[in-house]
Amino acid sequence: MSVRDETAGPVDADVVICGAGVAGLAAACALGRFGLDVLLLEKQRRQPPVAKGEVLQPGSLNTLHGWGVLPALEARRAVRLKRLVARRADGSELLTMDFGRLDTDRPWMLSHDYATILECLGDSLSGTVRSERGVLVDDLLMGDDGRVTGVRTGGGSGRDIRARVVLAADGRSSRLRRLSGMTADPVAYGHRLLSFELSGTLPVAEEVSSYVTDRGLVMVYPLPDERIRVYVQVAADELRKADRARLQQWCEALLVDVPALGPLATALKEGLGSRQLLPVFQFRAPSLVRPGIALIGEAAHGVHPLAAQGMNTAIGDAASLAPRLAEVDLADRTAVDGALRAYETERLERIKDIHGMSHNAARMMTSTSRGGRVLGRCLLRGTARSGRLSYLTTYNMSGLGMRPLGALDRLVQLGVLPDRVARPLVATR
């Protein structure tokens, strides 16, 4: 239950951001560039290594360039990925999304370690942003009218921090979302992703390769310093309590099922001991704001990592919210609430489209039923046959905008109708 705020004294910050993942740091970076007084709080003293959020889409690169973050990533040898390719298990192409076709200054994706992306965002914070780590935010301060007026840290003996606006960037299980009365219902996919980081000079193209196999999704892309990320779809309990011998058998079976992984065989076997098993969820909160508080990043939405949209959508949240708050008097609660509602209106629609696109892509690529595999491959081939749909899919994935496919487009994908629009759509900047 939130703490009643009985003090109408001065605020400690214009904006308090709870959570220093990509969403929180992106919001701090964006707000700081407008000169707002920002306090960023993070419960973890150090960022643990985790194989997530490593691919930035072209739309995010444009935003990060504007914030001054992109040069830092490039200076730390981020890898440009020019294509996203859906392949069969033998490596042959089903659908190629070539980002070079896009009308943008940066027609590529960029890959780097999640921790490095966080560091580059952190290094780009302005002098108006203060940051504290090892600080647990465990409650909200609220006025008699139900408005969020700040946060309380560190339990019953903690300190109260008052702010004009609170941003909840505290992840999928967001405590602040619940305390503010907002809801979300994360739904787990029926599989998990087993992650490997392989080292050495290995033959892998500058692209994200997603293999559609009888066992589900396998995804491969390069990281800086001659490393490779590999994700393999597994059932929730597929490798539970597996010993070394069982893991080796599993790896041998994987290499038989996905011949395209043959060049990585030795590295995969050697990397079994450092694997990470990642749960996969999807959700989107039906509302993003209450008076005095807004949800951003994984507190607001989650998608399957296949389409590499989660981190990029979080950056989009920050880019949408910051200018709206910067253009109003934060002491004017009515104006602040209007800015928060405008953010919610824009982002709910965009999040809905991204969620739908990501979920449809996940169903096409991860189904292990015979019917699901046949349908998924049919849709991929149908998209590849149409230059227009191929371009449209690439554009939607890029983060530059969203033009959802309609019912007629689905019939074209299935081969029921011919595509009568010969000229591909071209995105404008």
C-alpha distance (Angstrom), angle and dihedral (degrees) to the residues before:
residue distance angle dihedral
M1 . . .
S2 3.80 . .
V3 3.81 121.3 .
R4 3.79 118.0 -108.6
D5 3.80 110.7 -119.4
E6 3.77 107.9 -142.5
T7 3.80 95.9 169.8
A8 3.78 121.9 88.5
G9 3.80 92.9 -172.2
P10 3.80 128.7 130.2
V11 3.78 120.9 -56.7
D12 3.80 123.3 -110.3
A13 3.83 93.4 -142.8
D14 3.77 140.5 0.4
V15 3.80 89.7 -123.3
V16 3.80 131.4 13.8
I17 3.81 114.0 -159.5
C18 3.79 117.0 -161.5
G19 3.79 111.0 -155.0
A20 3.81 130.4 33.0
G21 3.78 100.8 -143.9
V22 3.78 119.7 116.2
A23 3.82 93.0 -70.0
G24 3.79 94.8 50.5
L25 3.79 95.2 43.2
A26 3.80 92.2 44.9
A27 3.81 90.3 51.9
A28 3.82 91.1 47.5
C29 3.79 90.3 48.9
A30 3.82 93.4 48.6
L31 3.82 95.5 43.9
G32 3.78 93.2 44.7
R33 3.78 91.0 56.0
F34 3.81 87.3 61.7
G35 3.80 90.1 53.3
L36 3.81 96.5 -110.2
D37 3.80 119.2 153.5
V38 3.81 103.7 -113.1
L39 3.80 131.3 -177.6
L40 3.81 114.4 -163.0
L41 3.83 116.3 -162.0
E42 3.81 125.8 -168.6
K43 3.80 126.5 179.7
Q44 3.83 95.8 -152.8
R45 3.78 116.8 78.5
R46 3.81 91.1 -153.6
Q47 3.78 132.7 20.6
P48 3.83 109.0 -111.1
P49 3.81 117.6 -137.1
V50 3.79 110.0 -99.1
A51 3.80 132.0 166.8
K52 3.81 99.0 -127.1
G53 3.78 141.0 100.9
E54 3.80 96.7 25.5
V55 3.82 102.4 136.4
L56 3.80 122.7 72.8
Q57 3.80 118.9 -162.9
P58 3.85 124.8 -137.7
G59 3.79 92.2 -102.6
S60 3.80 90.7 56.0
L61 3.80 91.5 46.7
N62 3.80 90.0 58.3
T63 3.80 90.1 51.2
L64 3.81 93.4 45.8
H65 3.79 90.2 49.1
G66 3.79 89.1 55.9
W67 3.81 89.9 51.6
G68 3.81 93.1 49.0
V69 3.83 92.4 -114.8
L70 3.80 100.0 110.8
P71 3.83 97.0 69.6
A72 3.80 89.7 55.2
L73 3.81 91.4 53.0
E74 3.79 92.0 48.0
A75 3.81 91.1 47.7
R76 3.81 87.5 56.5
R77 3.82 91.3 57.1
A78 3.79 100.3 -101.2
V79 3.80 110.8 -176.5
R80 3.80 121.9 -118.6
L81 3.79 112.5 -135.5
K82 3.78 111.7 -161.7
R83 3.78 101.9 -175.2
L84 3.78 143.2 29.6
V85 3.80 108.9 -148.8
A86 3.80 130.5 -171.6
R87 3.80 108.2 -151.8
R88 3.77 140.4 -178.9
A89 3.79 118.8 -114.0
D90 3.82 90.4 -94.1
G91 3.81 91.0 55.8
S92 3.80 98.8 -105.1
E93 3.80 114.7 139.8
L94 3.79 124.2 -102.7
L95 3.82 99.6 169.7
T96 3.80 130.8 -1.2
M97 3.79 122.2 -159.4
D98 3.80 104.6 -162.5
F99 3.81 109.7 -165.1
G100 3.79 90.0 -165.9
R101 3.81 87.3 78.2
L102 3.79 92.1 65.1
D103 3.79 122.6 102.2
T104 3.79 97.0 -126.1
D105 3.79 137.3 110.0
R106 3.81 91.3 -116.6
P107 3.81 109.1 39.4
W108 3.78 96.2 177.8
M109 3.78 143.2 70.6
L110 3.79 121.6 -115.4
S111 3.80 127.2 -141.7
H112 3.78 129.1 -159.1
D113 3.79 139.3 139.6
Y114 3.80 114.5 -70.8
A115 3.81 90.6 -125.0
T116 3.81 91.1 53.4
I117 3.80 91.8 50.5
L118 3.81 88.3 52.7
E119 3.81 91.3 48.4
C120 3.79 92.6 51.0
L121 3.80 91.2 49.8
G122 3.79 89.8 48.1
D123 3.79 93.1 49.0
S124 3.82 89.4 54.2
L125 3.81 96.3 56.1
S126 3.78 115.3 122.6
G127 3.78 125.2 -122.5
T128 3.81 91.0 -99.4
V129 3.82 91.0 67.7
R130 3.79 120.0 86.7
S131 3.79 120.3 -167.7
E132 3.81 131.4 -160.2
R133 3.80 125.3 -176.8
G134 3.79 127.9 -164.3
V135 3.81 90.5 38.2
L136 3.80 117.3 130.7
V137 3.80 115.7 -153.6
D138 3.78 104.5 -154.9
D139 3.79 104.3 163.8
L140 3.78 146.1 23.8
L141 3.79 126.8 -123.7
M142 3.79 112.6 -133.5
G143 3.79 135.3 -175.4
D144 3.78 124.3 -132.4
D145 3.80 88.7 -93.8
G146 3.82 91.9 58.7
R147 3.77 94.4 -106.1
V148 3.81 116.8 144.9
T149 3.80 107.7 -119.4
G150 3.80 101.7 172.1
V151 3.80 144.9 -49.5
R152 3.78 139.8 -81.7
T153 3.80 119.9 -136.9
G154 3.78 135.0 -159.6
G155 3.82 103.8 18.0
G156 3.80 128.0 -80.6
S157 3.80 93.5 -24.7
G158 3.80 94.5 45.0
R159 3.75 128.5 112.1
D160 3.77 129.2 -94.8
I161 3.81 117.4 -126.2
R162 3.78 117.3 -165.7
A163 3.79 123.2 -155.3
R164 3.78 141.2 166.6
V165 3.79 89.9 -125.4
V166 3.81 134.0 15.5
L167 3.81 120.2 -154.3
A168 3.80 117.3 -157.4
A169 3.80 107.5 -147.5
D170 3.80 94.2 151.7
G171 3.78 99.3 123.6
R172 3.77 140.9 -113.5
S173 3.82 95.7 -35.3
S174 3.83 91.4 44.5
R175 3.79 112.1 -177.5
L176 3.80 91.8 -165.7
R177 3.79 91.6 54.1
R178 3.78 89.6 57.6
L179 3.80 94.7 43.1
S180 3.80 91.1 51.9
G181 3.80 91.9 53.4
M182 3.80 96.5 -109.0
T183 3.78 121.0 129.1
A184 3.78 142.6 -151.6
D185 3.77 132.8 174.9
P186 3.82 111.2 -148.9
V187 3.79 110.5 -157.2
A188 3.80 119.2 -158.4
Y189 3.79 119.1 -136.0
G190 3.78 114.5 -125.5
H191 3.79 91.5 -109.0
R192 3.79 140.9 47.4
L193 3.78 133.7 -141.6
L194 3.79 121.7 -117.0
S195 3.79 108.5 -150.8
F196 3.80 127.4 -153.0
E197 3.78 130.1 -176.8
L198 3.81 109.9 -155.5
S199 3.79 124.5 -165.6
G200 3.77 133.4 -158.9
T201 3.78 136.8 56.9
L202 3.78 100.1 -49.4
P203 3.82 129.9 168.4
V204 3.79 105.0 -105.9
A205 3.80 129.0 137.6
E206 3.81 126.0 -125.4
E207 3.79 91.9 -99.8
V208 3.77 143.4 82.1
S209 3.80 106.5 -100.8
S210 3.81 115.5 -162.2
Y211 3.80 113.7 -170.5
V212 3.81 119.5 -153.9
T213 3.79 104.7 -149.2
D214 3.79 139.1 165.3
R215 3.81 88.0 -104.8
G216 3.81 93.2 50.0
L217 3.79 133.4 -106.7
V218 3.79 126.2 0.5
M219 3.82 116.1 179.3
V220 3.82 128.9 -170.9
Y221 3.81 132.4 -178.8
P222 3.82 137.2 151.6
L223 3.79 126.4 -103.1
P224 3.82 127.1 -163.9
D225 3.82 121.6 -74.9
E226 3.81 95.5 35.0
R227 3.79 95.1 -62.3
I228 3.79 128.0 138.0
R229 3.78 131.2 -152.2
V230 3.80 116.8 -144.6
Y231 3.81 124.9 -175.2
V232 3.79 120.7 -169.8
Q233 3.79 123.1 -170.7
V234 3.80 113.6 -126.4
A235 3.78 134.6 174.3
A236 3.80 114.1 -100.2
D237 3.82 93.2 -102.8
E238 3.81 99.5 23.2
L239 3.80 96.6 116.1
R240 3.78 100.4 23.3
K241 3.83 110.0 147.7
A242 3.81 90.6 -6.0
D243 3.82 113.2 165.7
R244 3.80 124.8 -147.1
A245 3.80 93.6 -88.0
R246 3.82 91.3 50.9
L247 3.80 91.2 48.7
Q248 3.79 91.3 51.4
Q249 3.81 90.5 50.9
W250 3.78 89.9 49.3
C251 3.79 90.9 51.3
E252 3.81 92.7 49.3
A253 3.81 90.0 51.6
L254 3.82 90.5 49.1
L255 3.80 91.2 53.9
V256 3.81 90.7 50.5
D257 3.82 92.3 48.7
V258 3.82 93.8 45.5
P259 3.82 108.2 36.9
A260 3.82 90.7 177.3
L261 3.82 87.9 73.6
G262 3.80 91.6 62.1
P263 3.85 94.9 105.8
L264 3.82 88.7 54.7
A265 3.82 95.5 48.1
T266 3.81 98.9 108.2
A267 3.80 93.7 43.4
L268 3.81 92.0 48.0
K269 3.79 92.5 52.8
E270 3.79 91.5 47.6
G271 3.82 90.7 48.0
L272 3.80 96.8 55.0
G273 3.79 91.8 97.0
S274 3.81 93.9 58.0
R275 3.80 97.9 45.8
Q276 3.81 122.7 133.5
L277 3.80 123.7 -149.6
L278 3.80 111.5 -145.1
P279 3.82 126.7 -166.3
V280 3.81 115.7 -137.8
F281 3.81 124.1 -142.3
Q282 3.79 140.1 173.9
F283 3.80 128.5 -158.8
R284 3.78 144.9 127.7
A285 3.78 125.8 -156.2
P286 3.83 113.1 -120.7
S287 3.81 90.3 -137.0
L288 3.79 131.3 27.6
V289 3.80 104.6 -169.3
R290 3.76 145.3 46.9
P291 3.82 124.9 175.4
G292 3.79 105.7 -62.0
I293 3.83 98.1 2.8
A294 3.82 139.4 74.7
L295 3.80 134.5 -174.7
I296 3.80 120.4 -130.4
G297 3.79 134.8 176.1
E298 3.79 119.7 -6.6
A299 3.79 91.2 -6.9
A300 3.81 84.8 69.3
H301 3.80 106.0 30.9
G302 3.77 146.2 2.2
V303 3.80 132.8 -167.4
H304 3.78 138.6 180.0
P305 3.84 108.9 -81.0
L306 3.82 92.1 -129.8
A307 3.81 93.2 91.7
A308 3.83 94.0 40.8
Q309 3.81 92.5 -129.9
G310 3.81 105.5 125.9
M311 3.80 100.4 79.9
N312 3.78 91.5 35.4
T313 3.80 91.9 53.3
A314 3.82 89.1 51.0
I315 3.81 90.0 54.7
G316 3.80 87.9 49.5
D317 3.81 89.8 53.0
A318 3.80 90.6 55.5
A319 3.80 93.2 45.0
S320 3.82 90.3 52.0
L321 3.80 98.4 44.4
A322 3.82 102.4 42.5
P323 3.82 100.0 64.3
R324 3.80 91.4 44.7
L325 3.79 91.3 56.3
A326 3.81 92.3 41.3
E327 3.79 93.5 57.3
V328 3.82 96.6 55.9
D329 3.79 134.0 65.9
L330 3.80 102.1 -102.7
A331 3.81 90.0 -153.1
D332 3.82 87.5 63.4
R333 3.79 103.8 82.4
T334 3.79 93.6 -168.6
A335 3.80 91.1 54.3
V336 3.81 91.3 46.6
D337 3.80 91.9 51.3
G338 3.79 89.8 50.0
A339 3.80 90.7 52.3
L340 3.81 91.1 49.3
R341 3.81 92.2 49.6
A342 3.81 91.2 49.7
Y343 3.80 89.0 52.3
E344 3.80 90.7 49.5
T345 3.80 93.6 48.9
E346 3.79 93.0 52.0
R347 3.79 98.0 41.2
L348 3.80 98.7 43.6
E349 3.80 90.7 61.3
R350 3.80 93.3 44.3
I351 3.80 92.9 45.9
K352 3.81 89.9 49.7
D353 3.81 91.0 54.7
I354 3.81 94.0 45.2
H355 3.80 91.1 46.6
G356 3.80 91.7 51.3
M357 3.81 93.3 46.8
S358 3.80 93.1 47.6
H359 3.79 94.0 46.4
N360 3.80 92.9 48.5
A361 3.81 90.5 49.5
A362 3.80 90.2 48.9
R363 3.79 92.4 51.4
M364 3.80 91.4 50.1
M365 3.80 94.1 48.8
T366 3.81 104.5 34.6
S367 3.80 105.4 41.7
T368 3.81 112.5 120.5
S369 3.82 96.8 -174.6
R370 3.79 116.6 100.8
G371 3.81 92.9 -121.6
G372 3.80 92.5 46.4
R373 3.82 92.4 50.1
V374 3.80 92.7 48.8
L375 3.82 92.6 48.2
G376 3.81 93.3 45.8
R377 3.78 93.8 51.6
C378 3.81 91.0 44.9
L379 3.82 90.4 55.0
L380 3.80 92.4 47.2
R381 3.81 92.7 49.8
G382 3.81 91.1 45.8
T383 3.80 90.8 52.5
A384 3.81 90.7 48.9
R385 3.82 91.4 52.3
S386 3.80 91.9 57.9
G387 3.78 115.6 67.3
R388 3.78 89.2 -162.4
L389 3.81 95.6 52.7
S390 3.79 91.6 42.0
Y391 3.80 90.0 54.4
L392 3.80 92.6 43.5
T393 3.80 91.9 51.7
T394 3.80 90.8 49.1
Y395 3.80 90.8 49.7
N396 3.80 92.7 49.7
M397 3.79 91.8 49.3
S398 3.80 92.3 48.7
G399 3.79 96.6 69.1
L400 3.81 91.4 -127.3
G401 3.79 91.1 114.3
M402 3.79 142.5 -45.2
R403 3.80 131.4 -103.6
P404 3.81 104.5 169.2
L405 3.79 118.0 -145.4
G406 3.80 114.5 -107.5
A407 3.80 132.7 -144.5
L408 3.82 93.0 -88.5
D409 3.80 90.1 51.2
R410 3.80 89.3 55.2
L411 3.80 90.4 52.9
V412 3.81 89.2 51.6
Q413 3.79 89.8 51.0
L414 3.80 90.3 52.0
G415 3.80 91.5 48.9
V416 3.81 92.8 -117.4
L417 3.81 91.9 119.1
P418 3.80 131.2 27.6
D419 3.80 116.6 -118.6
R420 3.79 103.0 -109.7
V421 3.83 93.5 -177.1
A422 3.78 101.0 88.6
R423 3.80 99.4 177.0
P424 3.85 116.5 72.4
L425 3.77 117.4 -122.9
V426 3.80 112.5 -106.4
A427 3.78 120.3 -147.3
T428 3.76 117.7 -132.9
R429 3.78 121.4 -141.7
